[in-house]
Amino acid sequence: MHIDQAFPSNFIKASDLQGREVSVVISGADVEKIGNGNDQKLVLKFKGKSKGMICNRTNANRIAYSYGNDTDGWIGKEIILFPDMVDFQGRMVEAVRVKAPAKKPNGTPKPPPSPPDDPARDDMDDSIPFRM
């Protein structure tokens, strides 16, 4: 059994991406209580996905660079999720990072991917290769 199966999460982890870049469309951006404490974090939701992403300052700044500082303006916008190695408390760990999609030659973003045609598939099976 993979350790992620033993400790499932409602939030995307770098291991969920399985080393791939994944295109998603933001459907929500809200501050939520996380864990047992009173920590409040920005959580992004994605169209057609059951897992959200806790958005840290680095990722929020990257999205704001492309789409503005108002999180309401991020709704309907495409971002790319990818795993990256980062320094955390003096050690290297894998983390989820974001970037804006590549632009077409005319400067407009590429359209988001079309949803799958098979409604019987779990919403996590469409384009994000999340482990179950």
N, C-alpha and C positions, 0 to 999 in steps of 0.2 A: 504494500500500500504506500502510495506517495504521501508525504507528511501533510500536503495541502488538503488531501482527502480527510485526514484525521482532524484537521482544524479548518473547516470551511469558513469563508468570509463573505459578507455582503458587498465587499469592496474589491476592486481590481488590485491584484498584486503583480509585480514584475513577472513572477513565474507563470501567471495566467497567460501571458503573451507568448510564451514558448519561443522566445528569441525573435519574434516577428514584429514588424510594424503593422499597426492595425488602424484603419480609418474609421472614425465614428462621427456622429452628428450629435451635438449637444442638445438635449431636450429640457434640461433644467439645471439651475445653479442656485442652491440654497444652503444656508448655514444650518447645520444639524448638530445635536449632541452626539458625541462619539464615546463609546465605552461606558464604564460605570461612573466615571467622574463627571465633572461639569465642563469638560473640554468641548468647545464648539469649533467646528471646522467647516470650511466650504466644501460641499459635496456636489460633484457634477453627475448628472444622469445623462444617459445616452439613448437615442432613439433605437428601439428594438432590442435593448439589452437589459438584463435583470440586475447586473452588478453596476454600482456607481463607482466613482473614484474620489477619494479624499484628495482635494487639490491643495498642495502646499504652495508657499509663496513663490517659489521658482517657477512652477508650472502656471500659476495664475499670472505672473508677470509675462511669461511667454505668450499666453493666450491674449492678454491685454495688449501686447505689442502689435498683434495682428488685428484684433477686433475691438479694441477700446477698453477703457477701465470699468465700464458699466456692465456687470455680469448679465443683466437683462438683454444686452445687445449680443451676447454670445449664443443665445438660443437660436437653433437652426444652422449654426456654423459648424463646419467640419474641422476636426483636428486629427492629427496622427499620434497614436500612443505607441511608445517603443520602450524596450528595456534598456537601461544604461547603468553603468557602474558609477557610483558616487561615493564621496568621502562622508561617512557618518560617524561622528564621535571617534575619529581617529582610525577607522577601519573602512575598507572598501566593501560596499554592499550593493546589491542590485535594486534598482528603483524604477518606477514608471516615470517617463518624461514625455512631454508633449511638444509638437511642432505644428506649424500651419502647413497645409498641403502645398505642393508645388503649384506655381501659377502657370497658366497657358501662356503662349507667346504674346497674346494681346493683353496680358496682365490680370485676367480674371481667374479666380480659383477653378480648379477642375470640379465638375459636379460630383456630389456624393454618390457612392455606389448604390445600385438598385437593390431593393430588398429581395431575398430569395423567394421563389415561387411556391415552395413547399410549405404550407401552413402547419404541417404535422411536426416540423422540426422545432426543437427547443430554441428559444430566442437567443441562446448563447452559442448556437451552432452556425449562425449565419456567416459572419466574417471574422469574429473574434474567436481564436482557437482556445478559449478558456477551458481549463480542466474542470470537470464536474466534481 
